[in-house]
Each structure stands twice: as structure tokens, then as C-alpha cells.
Amino acid sequence: MTPVGDAVAGAGSFRSGHAAIIGRPNVGKSTLLNRLIGQRLSITSRKPQTTRHRICGIVTDAHAQCAFVDTPGFQAGRGNALAAAMNRTVTRALAEVDVVVFVVVAGRYTEDDERVAKLLPKPVPLIVAVNKVDRLAERSALLPFLQDLQARLSPRALVPVAARQGFQVASLLQEIESALPVRPPLYPADQLTDRDERFFAGEFIREKIFRLLGDELPYATAVVVDKFEQMPKLRRIHATILVDKPSHKAIVVGESGERLKTIATQARKEMEALFEGKVFLRVWVKVRRGWADDAAQLERLGY
């Protein structure tokens, strides 16, 4: 592979920029980001609204560098302060990018998709990723659906993909890179994200809560990383899971603490894989009523 610097100096056609991945909740935005960059940075679960923060994953090759910005699913209608904060994250991301990747589910364009479409910045190149094409009951329905999207949105490109399987994700990346402006790379060639390890520690714990507890636990759960110490061969991490009610705490802790132990163990293994080193992790659970509607608390949590 040609080094990035050589591509810039030689051809003078290197492209770089930021691409926002947007869409309504649960269309596969985080799965698509992880597949595009070849690394699990954005947490995923079957629960809608898993992603709450702006997460940047960077892909660099010989021809281009794209910093993908994974955004929360846009929250339609009225909600709490947390939903409003996530919507602000989406609108800020759209104001700062060079390309927009609008993710919709194949065969299903809803009113919530239309609400997201109304946010699309007109001067910014638009690429529509039609995800989950592998789940279409009738493949013959795909072409009329694509034609309808073309008429509605007039995108630069429409790319059918199956993010979970990786189907046509390379073609989508080529379309995105071709829409970026010609300029030198914005980040070092080996940089994968603009988030630090402390951020990902909290995210991996939150993912395990969502994945292991399913519908038992309401959405109002957050994770605070209280301490993050990095040593040459070890990270010591202390974290607190915030819940809204004492009954929620009992669900997370489980009988004799077994559920909390499972959450911590699985999260620790994810951290060790990403950080490439040993992790000592301790996790507590605290009740903090109304945290998802407390603006000051949300600011302390980084929303």
C-alpha cells in the first residue's frame, strides 16, 4: 500500500474530510461504522437509541482519509433532556461535515426517516446507505424502493448494503471517499478515533447492560468512569452504573451480584481487546433519580 504522505505529495488528489452517519434509531448506523473502519468502536444492541454520543472512527488508505461520525438516532417527538441532548449532537454533526451518509432500512421508509431527511444540509453531498437488504422478503421490491428514494432525496449515490455481513460496504466507502474534498489528511495515518480509552471503557460497560438485560431494564441507565489509571501493562478502572430506581439497581446487580459480575467480566474482556493490555475493573451501581432529565447531570456525563 502506498504511504499516505506519498499519495498526497505525488498525485495531489488525496481526499479527506468528515462524514456523518445519520438516521432514525435502530437502522444499523453503529454496525455500519464498525464495519467501515474494521474495528468495534461504536457499541451496538437490539435496543433502540444505544448510541448517545458522537463517535468518530477514522479510515485512512492510499487515496483518502474519512473520519466517520456516528450519531445518535434522531428522536422524533417530545422527550426528556437526554433525548434533546442527543438531537443536538445530530444537528451539530451535520453542521460540521463534508459528506452525509443517510442510513435507511431496505423496503421501509417511515415518517421518522422523513423527519431526519428534513435535517439534511442541502449543500453537503448526500449518500444513502440502504441497509439490511439481506432481510428483504422480496428482492424484487428493492429496485422500486431505490427509485422512490432517488425521487425523494436526489442523493449523489444510493448503495444497498448489509452492514452486519459486510455486503457492499467497500463500494459504499468508495462512494463516500469520492465525495470528500481534495486536501491532505486531517489526522495521523495510524489514528483510529478521536475518543480516548476512558470514553470507551464507559461505553463497553453500557453495551453489556443493554445486551444482557434486554427489556428488563428501562432506557434510563448511564455509566460514569470514576477513575482511569493507565500503567505500562495494566489499566485500573473504577466505574459507576447510574439507574433511576432501587428496583432497577436490583435488576443490574442480580442475585448474589451475579449479573453485575457478568456485566463487568464481559466489558473487561472487550476493553482488553481494544486496549491491547490487561484491565482491572471494578463496577458499582447507584440510584440517581431523574438523571436523564437533569441538564446539569447530563453535562457532567458528557451529553
C-alpha positions in Angstrom: 0.0 0.0 0.0 1.3 3.5 -0.9 2.0 5.6 2.2 -0.5 8.4 2.7 2.2 11.1 2.6 3.4 9.8 -0.8 -0.1 9.9 -2.2 -0.5 13.5 -1.2 2.8 14.6 -2.4 2.7 12.6 -5.7 -0.7 12.7 -7.2 -2.1 15.8 -5.4 -5.5 14.2 -5.5 -5.7 12.9 -1.9 -9.1 13.4 -0.4 -10.0 13.8 3.3 -12.9 15.0 5.5 -15.7 14.1 7.8 -18.8 12.1 7.0 -21.8 12.0 9.3 -23.7 8.7 9.6 -27.3 9.6 10.4 -30.7 8.0 10.5 -33.6 7.2 12.8 -32.9 4.9 15.7 -32.1 1.2 15.1 -31.3 1.3 11.4 -27.8 0.0 11.9 -25.6 3.1 12.0 -23.2 1.8 14.6 -22.9 -1.6 12.9 -22.1 0.2 9.7 -19.4 2.4 11.3 -17.8 -0.6 12.9 -17.8 -2.4 9.5 -16.4 0.6 7.6 -13.4 1.1 9.9 -12.8 -2.6 10.6 -12.9 -2.2 14.4 -15.6 -2.3 17.0 -15.7 1.3 18.3 -19.4 2.1 18.4 -21.5 -0.1 20.8 -24.5 -2.0 19.4 -27.5 -3.8 20.8 -31.0 -4.6 19.7 -32.3 -1.8 21.9 -33.0 1.5 20.0 -31.0 4.6 21.0 -28.0 2.6 22.1 -25.6 5.3 20.7 -25.9 8.5 22.7 -22.6 10.3 21.9 -20.8 11.5 18.8 -18.2 8.8 18.0 -15.5 9.4 15.3 -13.9 6.4 13.6 -11.1 7.2 11.1 -10.3 5.2 7.9 -7.1 6.0 6.0 -5.9 4.4 2.8 -3.6 5.4 0.0 -6.2 7.7 -1.7 -8.3 9.1 1.1 -8.9 9.6 4.8 -12.5 9.7 6.1 -13.4 10.5 9.7 -16.8 8.9 10.1 -19.0 10.5 12.8 -21.6 8.0 14.2 -24.5 10.0 15.7 -27.5 9.0 17.9 -30.7 8.1 16.2 -32.8 11.3 15.8 -35.5 11.3 18.5 -38.9 12.2 16.9 -41.5 14.0 19.1 -41.1 15.2 22.6 -38.8 13.5 25.1 -36.6 14.1 28.1 -33.5 16.2 28.4 -31.4 13.2 27.3 -33.3 12.9 24.0 -32.9 16.7 23.4 -29.2 16.4 24.1 -28.9 13.5 21.6 -30.8 15.6 18.9 -28.4 18.5 19.5 -25.5 16.1 18.8 -27.1 15.1 15.5 -27.6 18.7 14.3 -24.1 19.8 15.4 -22.6 16.9 13.5 -24.5 17.9 10.3 -23.2 21.4 10.5 -19.5 20.2 10.6 -19.2 17.5 7.9 -18.2 17.2 4.3 -20.5 14.3 3.4 -23.7 12.9 4.9 -24.4 9.2 4.9 -28.2 8.7 5.5 -28.9 5.2 6.6 -32.4 3.7 5.9 -33.7 0.2 6.1 -34.4 -1.5 2.8 -38.1 -1.5 2.0 -39.1 0.7 4.9 -39.1 4.4 4.7 -41.1 5.8 7.6 -42.3 9.2 8.9 -39.3 9.2 11.3 -37.0 8.7 8.3 -38.7 11.7 6.7 -38.1 13.8 9.8 -34.4 13.0 9.6 -34.4 13.8 5.8 -35.6 17.3 6.6 -32.5 17.9 8.7 -30.2 17.2 5.7 -28.0 20.1 4.9 -28.6 21.0 1.2 -25.0 22.0 0.1 -23.4 18.8 1.5 -23.1 15.7 -0.7 -25.6 13.1 0.3 -25.1 9.3 0.0 -27.9 7.0 1.0 -26.9 3.6 2.5 -29.9 1.3 2.1 -29.1 -1.2 4.9 -30.4 -4.7 5.8 -31.0 -5.7 2.2 -30.4 -9.3 3.2 -33.7 -9.1 5.2 -35.9 -8.2 2.3 -38.6 -10.8 1.9 -39.0 -10.0 -1.8 -35.7 -8.9 -3.5 -37.8 -7.7 -6.5 -39.1 -4.9 -4.2 -35.6 -3.3 -3.9 -35.4 -1.6 -7.2 -38.8 0.3 -6.8 -37.7 1.3 -3.3 -34.4 2.7 -4.6 -36.2 4.6 -7.4 -38.6 6.1 -4.8 -35.6 7.2 -2.6 -33.9 8.7 -5.6 -37.0 10.8 -6.4 -37.4 11.8 -2.7 -33.9 12.7 -1.8 -31.9 13.2 -5.0 -28.7 11.7 -3.5 -25.3 11.7 -5.1 -25.4 7.9 -4.7 -27.6 5.1 -3.4 -25.8 2.0 -2.2 -27.7 -1.1 -1.0 -25.7 -2.7 1.9 -25.9 -5.3 4.6 -23.7 -3.8 7.3 -23.7 -6.8 9.6 -22.4 -9.1 6.8 -20.2 -6.5 5.1 -22.1 -6.7 1.8 -21.2 -3.8 -0.5 -19.6 -1.8 2.4 -16.4 -1.5 0.3 -18.5 0.0 -2.5 -20.1 2.4 -0.1 -16.7 3.5 1.2 -15.6 4.3 -2.4 -18.6 6.4 -3.0 -18.0 8.3 0.3 -14.3 8.9 -0.4 -15.0 10.2 -3.9 -17.3 12.9 -2.4 -14.7 14.2 0.0 -12.8 17.4 -0.8 -9.3 17.2 -2.2 -6.9 18.1 0.6 -4.2 16.5 2.9 -5.2 14.1 5.7 -6.6 15.7 8.8 -5.3 13.0 11.2 -2.2 10.9 11.6 -2.5 7.8 9.3 -2.5 5.4 12.2 -5.2 7.2 14.3 -8.4 5.2 14.7 -10.6 7.6 16.6 -10.7 10.9 18.4 -12.1 9.4 21.6 -9.9 8.3 24.5 -9.8 4.9 26.3 -11.7 6.3 29.3 -14.7 7.0 27.0 -14.7 3.5 25.5 -14.5 1.9 29.0 -17.8 3.5 29.9 -19.3 2.6 26.5 -18.4 -1.1 26.8 -20.0 -1.3 30.2 -23.2 0.3 29.0 -23.3 -2.0 26.0 -23.2 -5.1 28.2 -26.0 -3.7 30.3 -28.2 -3.3 27.2 -27.2 -6.7 25.8 -27.6 -8.8 28.9 -30.7 -7.2 30.4 -32.7 -6.7 27.3 -36.2 -5.4 28.0 -35.9 -5.9 31.8 -34.2 -2.6 32.3 -35.6 0.8 31.1 -33.5 3.0 28.9 -32.6 5.4 31.8 -29.2 3.9 32.5 -25.8 5.6 32.4 -22.2 4.8 33.2 -19.7 7.1 34.9 -16.0 6.3 34.8 -14.8 7.5 38.2 -11.1 6.5 37.9 -8.9 5.5 34.9 -5.3 4.8 35.7 -3.0 3.7 32.9 0.2 1.8 33.7 2.7 0.2 31.2 0.9 -3.2 31.3 -2.3 -2.5 33.2 -5.3 -0.2 33.3 -7.2 0.2 36.6 -10.7 1.4 36.0 -13.5 2.2 38.5 -17.0 2.9 37.2 -20.5 3.6 38.4 -23.7 2.5 36.8 -26.5 5.1 37.4 -30.1 3.9 37.5 -33.3 5.7 38.1 -34.9 3.5 40.8 -33.9 1.0 43.5 -35.8 -1.7 41.6 -33.5 -1.0 38.6 -30.5 -1.4 40.8 -31.7 -4.9 41.9 -32.1 -5.9 38.2 -28.5 -4.8 37.4 -26.9 -6.4 40.5 -28.9 -9.6 40.2 -29.0 -12.5 42.7 -25.8 -12.5 44.9 -24.3 -9.9 42.5 -24.1 -12.4 39.6 -25.4 -10.1 36.9 -23.2 -7.2 37.8 -20.2 -9.6 37.8 -21.2 -10.9 34.3 -21.5 -7.3 33.0 -18.1 -6.3 34.4 -16.4 -9.5 33.1 -17.7 -9.2 29.6 -16.9 -5.4 29.5 -13.4 -6.1 30.8 -12.7 -8.6 28.0 -13.9 -6.0 25.4 -11.6 -3.4 26.9 -8.6 -5.7 26.9 -9.1 -6.5 23.3 -9.3 -2.8 22.3 -6.6 -1.5 24.7 -4.3 -4.5 24.0 -3.5 -4.9 27.6 -4.8 -6.2 31.0 -7.6 -4.4 32.7 -8.6 -4.4 36.4 -12.2 -3.3 36.5 -14.5 -2.5 39.5 -18.1 -1.5 39.0 -20.7 -0.2 41.4 -24.4 0.6 40.9 -26.0 3.8 42.3 -29.6 5.1 42.3 -29.8 8.7 40.9 -33.4 9.6 40.3 -34.3 11.7 37.3 -30.7 11.8 35.9 -32.0 11.6 32.3 -34.0 14.8 32.7 -31.4 16.7 34.7 -29.5 19.1 32.5 -26.6 19.6 34.9 -26.2 15.9 35.4 -26.2 15.3 31.7 -23.5 17.9 31.2 -21.3 16.1 33.8 -21.9 12.9 31.9 -20.7 14.5 28.7 -24.0 14.8 26.8 
